Amino acid sequence: MEVIGKIIHVLPPQSGTSQAGNQWKKQEYVLETEDAYPKKICFDFFGDRVDQFPLKINDRIKLSFDIESREYNGRWYTNIRGWKAEQVANQTMQPAQSANAYQQPAAPAPAPTPDFLESDSSDDLPF
């Protein structure tokens, strides 16, 4: 999945050692979308991607990510895990359609009257 937005928060990096003895690190960010009703999305980069995609506040990016949920003690937790971030030029986004997209389409030109609807005085039908 992909989304375009601006980084509005950079949370403190996290790191540690797994039960298997492996070192890990994670960096979380908050991105605000550029929709008509902006949404805030907290996502993270894990492992080597932390160093591969260093982001800062006000960076405008296109984020490629996966959504994953897991269960722990009967509760479900959802992560948005980024796997790629591309810088996007800092210009305002152009909407996919213009503001006039909700206008009704123009009415089609009237079709010519078919021959069978025209009245004919020689017609012998009563109606």
Residue pairs with C-beta under 8 A, 6 or more apart in sequence:
1 64
1 65
1 66
1 67
2 62
2 63
2 64
2 65
3 31
3 33
3 41
3 62
3 63
3 65
4 33
4 34
4 60
4 61
4 62
4 63
4 88
4 93
5 31
5 32
5 33
5 34
5 38
5 41
5 60
5 61
5 63
6 31
6 32
6 34
6 58
6 59
6 60
6 61
7 29
7 30
7 31
7 55
7 56
7 57
7 58
7 59
7 60
7 61
8 30
8 31
8 32
8 40
8 57
9 29
9 30
9 57
10 27
10 29
10 55
10 56
10 57
11 27
11 28
11 29
11 30
11 42
13 25
13 26
13 27
13 50
14 25
14 26
14 27
14 28
15 23
15 24
15 25
15 26
16 23
16 24
17 23
17 24
18 24
24 46
24 47
25 46
25 47
25 50
26 44
26 45
26 46
26 47
26 50
27 44
27 45
27 50
28 42
28 43
28 44
29 42
29 43
29 44
29 45
29 55
29 82
30 40
30 41
30 42
31 40
31 41
31 43
31 61
31 63
32 38
32 39
32 40
32 41
33 39
33 40
33 41
34 92
34 93
41 80
42 80
43 63
43 65
43 80
43 81
43 82
44 79
44 80
44 81
44 82
45 52
45 53
45 81
45 82
45 85
46 81
49 82
49 83
53 82
53 84
53 85
55 61
55 85
59 87
60 87
60 88
60 89
60 90
61 85
61 86
61 87
61 88
62 85
62 86
62 88
63 82
63 84
63 85
64 82
64 83
64 84
64 85
64 86
65 80
65 81
65 82
65 83
66 80
66 81
66 83
67 78
67 79
67 80
67 81
68 78
68 79
68 81
69 76
69 77
69 78
69 79
70 76
70 77
70 79
71 77
